[in-house]
Each structure stands twice: as structure tokens, then as C-alpha cells.
Amino acid sequence: MEIKKITDEAFRKYGKVVQGYDFGPLVEALKKTPDYDGVAYEPSIAELEATSTAAELKRRTYGEQPIQVGYCNGVNYKLNAAEYHKSSEVNVAATDAILIVGMLQDVTDGFTYDTAKMEAFLLPEGTAVEIYATTLHYAPCSVGDGQFKVGIVLPAGTNYPLEEAHGDWEDALITAKNKWLIGHAEGGLDAGAHIGLIGKNLDVRE
């Protein structure tokens, strides 16, 4: 799979590199978070949210809205699913990582999506990107044999358990608060997940 640079023109429709911040404090705190053999996501970590970087992201990127700062760490090479939020997500790389992204506008009325439309981008250590609400994404991928560690910044409450039942139309994609998910049949997702990704379960090693 071709891996492009996050600074390539092709990334502009998915998001933008976040500039003018000191990401050092958050990156250093992320480096101290655990390693995992698989993929682990924690939506809110007090030590990350206590950094000066988090305070600036809340004030400037999210316009003083409450935010949560967590991490997605581990070893991963495959797409497995695509999710989106009704808000931007900021990814802060404490290691090199690869992001596989696509456009929500390409999802069909039946909530299927062809994975051949997705693109992969290298997110270098120390770099942060804002992923737009219209961008399909999922867990980052490893570079080589290494562990990836990526900070995940979202509006407070995102990805927490639902309080109500959801069913028809786009509602069927809601798997957590502010999280809409389209899975791949080979993604190993929980029963009940909407399986709508067609084509290959993308692998960044291929």
C-alpha cells in the first residue's frame, strides 16, 4: 500500500497539520503510556489532560469546549473498520504511525464503502493532525515492527458507552457516544456492528 506524507496535497481533504503549538509536553507524557501487543484505546487519561498542550488544544482548537485526551497504542497493520465523529479529532504522534483515511462523502446511501478509495499517510513522531469530522479513520498502524503511540483528542464524552438504543438508518452505525462505525467482515468486530466495508481489509505492509 502506498504510504504518502502527511504534508502531501492529497491529505488536505482529510485534515491538516496542526501548527503553532508546543506538543513536547504531551508527546513526553504519551511516551510513558503502556505498550500493547494488540491495539488499546483509552479515551481519557488524567496525566495527558494535565499537560499544557491539552490546555492549549482545549482553548484554541476546540474553542474552549470540554475535551478529553487519551491514547491509542499498540501494534497494528490492518484497517478492520472505519469510524467517524460529528466533530474533529486531533492525533498527536509520540512515535511514527500510519493513518488510513477516507471520505464520508463516499459512503453510499446504504452505508457501504469501498476500501479502495482509502489512502494511507505517515504521521511522524512529534507531529499532530486535525482529522475532520468528514474523514473516515480508525486505529493507527505501526511503522515496521514497532509499537505506535498516538494521542487522541476529542470532545469530552466521545467513545463512551451509549445510554439509549439506536436502530434505523444512520443510527444503526452508532456504537458509542459520538461514534459511527462501518466494519469489515474480517475486522473481528463485536456482534451487531454494521458490516459495510467492501473490498480488501487494507494492510499497510502490502
C-alpha positions as CSV (number, residue, x, y, z in Angstrom):
1,M,0.0,0.0,0.0
2,E,1.4,3.4,-0.9
3,I,2.2,5.5,2.2
4,K,2.1,9.2,1.5
5,K,3.4,12.1,3.6
6,I,1.0,13.9,5.9
7,T,2.2,17.1,4.2
8,D,1.1,15.9,0.7
9,E,-1.6,17.9,-1.0
10,A,-3.7,14.7,-1.0
11,F,-4.2,15.0,2.8
12,R,-5.8,18.4,2.6
13,K,-9.3,17.0,2.1
14,Y,-8.9,14.8,5.2
15,G,-7.4,17.2,7.7
16,K,-4.5,19.5,8.4
17,V,-1.2,19.5,10.2
18,V,-1.7,21.4,13.5
19,Q,0.9,24.1,13.8
20,G,1.9,26.8,16.4
21,Y,1.6,24.5,19.5
22,D,4.2,23.1,21.8
23,F,3.4,19.4,21.6
24,G,6.5,18.4,23.6
25,P,4.8,18.1,27.0
26,L,2.0,15.9,25.6
27,V,4.4,13.8,23.5
28,E,6.6,13.1,26.5
29,A,3.6,12.1,28.6
30,L,2.4,9.8,25.8
31,K,5.8,8.1,25.6
32,K,5.2,6.9,29.3
33,T,1.9,5.2,28.4
34,P,1.9,1.4,28.2
35,D,2.9,-0.8,25.3
36,Y,0.4,-3.4,24.0
37,D,0.7,-6.5,21.8
38,G,-2.6,-5.7,20.1
39,V,-4.4,-2.3,20.0
40,A,-5.6,-0.5,23.1
41,Y,-7.6,2.7,23.3
42,E,-8.2,4.8,26.4
43,P,-10.4,7.9,25.9
44,S,-9.3,10.0,28.9
45,I,-6.1,9.9,30.8
46,A,-5.6,12.4,33.6
47,E,-1.8,12.8,33.1
48,L,-2.3,13.6,29.4
49,E,-5.1,16.1,30.2
50,A,-2.9,17.8,32.8
51,T,-0.3,18.9,30.2
52,S,0.0,22.4,28.9
53,T,-0.6,21.1,25.4
54,A,-4.0,19.8,26.4
55,A,-4.9,23.2,27.8
56,E,-3.9,24.9,24.6
57,L,-5.9,22.4,22.4
58,K,-9.0,23.0,24.5
59,R,-8.6,26.8,24.3
60,R,-7.7,27.1,20.6
61,T,-8.5,24.0,18.6
62,Y,-11.8,23.3,20.3
63,G,-12.8,26.9,21.1
64,E,-12.9,26.3,24.9
65,Q,-15.2,23.3,24.7
66,P,-14.5,20.5,27.2
67,I,-12.2,17.9,25.7
68,Q,-10.7,14.5,26.6
69,V,-7.2,13.4,25.9
70,G,-6.4,9.7,25.7
71,Y,-4.3,7.4,23.6
72,C,-4.4,4.6,21.1
73,N,-1.3,2.4,21.4
74,G,-0.2,-1.0,20.2
75,V,0.8,-3.0,17.1
76,N,-1.5,-2.9,14.1
77,Y,-1.2,-3.2,10.3
78,K,-4.8,-3.5,9.1
79,L,-7.8,-1.2,8.6
80,N,-10.5,-3.5,10.1
81,A,-13.2,-0.8,10.3
82,A,-13.8,2.9,9.6
83,E,-15.4,5.3,12.0
84,Y,-16.3,9.0,12.1
85,H,-17.4,11.5,14.6
86,K,-19.6,14.7,14.4
87,S,-16.5,16.6,15.4
88,S,-12.8,16.9,14.5
89,E,-10.3,14.6,16.2
90,V,-6.7,15.6,16.8
91,N,-4.0,12.9,16.6
92,V,-0.6,13.6,18.3
93,A,2.2,11.1,17.4
94,A,4.5,10.1,20.2
95,T,6.0,7.6,17.7
96,D,5.8,7.3,13.9
97,A,2.4,5.9,12.9
98,I,0.4,5.4,9.7
99,L,-3.1,6.7,9.3
100,I,-5.6,5.1,6.8
101,V,-8.3,7.6,5.9
102,G,-11.2,8.1,3.6
103,M,-14.1,10.5,2.9
104,L,-17.5,10.2,4.5
105,Q,-19.0,11.7,1.3
106,D,-18.1,8.4,-0.5
107,V,-20.3,6.3,1.8
108,T,-23.3,5.1,-0.1
109,D,-27.0,5.6,1.0
110,G,-26.9,2.0,2.2
111,F,-23.9,2.8,4.3
112,T,-21.4,0.8,2.4
113,Y,-17.9,2.0,1.4
114,D,-15.3,0.7,-1.0
115,T,-11.9,0.4,0.8
116,A,-10.1,1.0,-2.5
117,K,-10.9,4.7,-2.0
118,M,-8.8,5.0,1.2
119,E,-5.3,6.4,1.4
120,A,-2.5,6.0,3.9
121,F,-0.3,8.7,5.3
122,L,2.8,8.7,7.6
123,L,2.3,10.7,10.8
124,P,5.9,11.3,12.0
125,E,6.8,11.4,15.7
126,G,6.1,14.8,17.3
127,T,3.6,15.8,14.6
128,A,-0.1,16.4,15.2
129,V,-3.0,16.5,12.7
130,E,-6.6,17.6,12.9
131,I,-8.8,14.9,11.3
132,Y,-12.0,16.5,10.0
133,A,-15.5,15.2,11.0
134,T,-16.0,14.2,7.4
135,T,-13.0,11.8,7.5
136,L,-13.3,8.1,7.9
137,H,-10.5,6.7,10.1
138,Y,-9.8,4.0,12.7
139,A,-6.8,2.8,14.7
140,P,-3.4,4.0,13.6
141,C,-1.0,1.4,12.1
142,S,2.6,0.5,13.0
143,V,5.7,1.6,11.1
144,G,7.8,-1.5,10.6
145,D,7.8,-3.8,13.6
146,G,7.4,-1.0,16.1
147,Q,4.9,0.0,18.7
148,F,2.8,3.0,17.8
149,K,1.7,5.6,20.4
150,V,-0.8,8.3,19.3
151,G,-2.6,10.8,21.5
152,I,-6.3,11.0,20.7
153,V,-8.1,14.4,21.4
154,L,-11.8,14.6,21.1
155,P,-14.8,16.5,22.7
156,A,-15.4,15.2,26.2
157,G,-17.7,12.1,26.3
158,T,-16.8,10.7,22.9
159,N,-16.5,6.9,22.6
160,Y,-18.1,6.3,25.9
161,P,-21.0,3.8,26.3
162,L,-24.4,4.7,24.9
163,E,-27.3,5.3,27.2
164,E,-30.1,4.7,24.7
165,A,-30.9,2.1,22.0
166,H,-30.2,3.0,18.4
167,G,-31.6,1.4,15.3
168,D,-32.7,2.8,11.9
169,W,-30.7,4.4,9.1
170,E,-27.5,6.1,10.2
171,D,-28.5,5.3,13.8
172,A,-27.5,1.7,13.2
173,L,-23.9,2.8,12.9
174,I,-23.7,4.3,16.3
175,T,-21.6,2.1,18.6
176,A,-20.6,4.6,21.3
177,K,-21.2,8.3,22.1
178,N,-20.3,10.4,19.1
179,K,-19.0,7.4,17.2
180,W,-20.4,6.0,13.9
181,L,-18.7,2.7,12.8
182,I,-18.7,0.8,9.5
183,G,-16.9,-2.5,9.9
184,H,-15.1,-5.0,7.6
185,A,-16.2,-8.7,7.7
186,E,-12.6,-9.6,8.5
187,G,-12.2,-6.9,11.2
188,G,-13.1,-9.1,14.2
189,L,-15.7,-6.6,15.5
190,D,-18.3,-7.2,18.1
191,A,-21.6,-8.9,17.1
192,G,-24.1,-6.3,16.0
193,A,-21.5,-4.0,14.3
194,H,-22.6,-2.7,10.9
195,I,-20.5,-4.5,8.3
196,G,-20.4,-2.2,5.3
197,L,-16.8,-2.0,4.1
198,I,-16.4,-3.8,0.8
199,G,-13.2,-4.7,-0.9
200,K,-9.9,-5.6,0.8
201,N,-9.3,-5.2,4.5
202,L,-6.3,-2.9,3.8
203,D,-2.9,-3.8,5.1
204,V,-0.1,-1.2,5.2
205,R,2.5,-3.9,4.7
206,E,1.1,-4.7,1.2
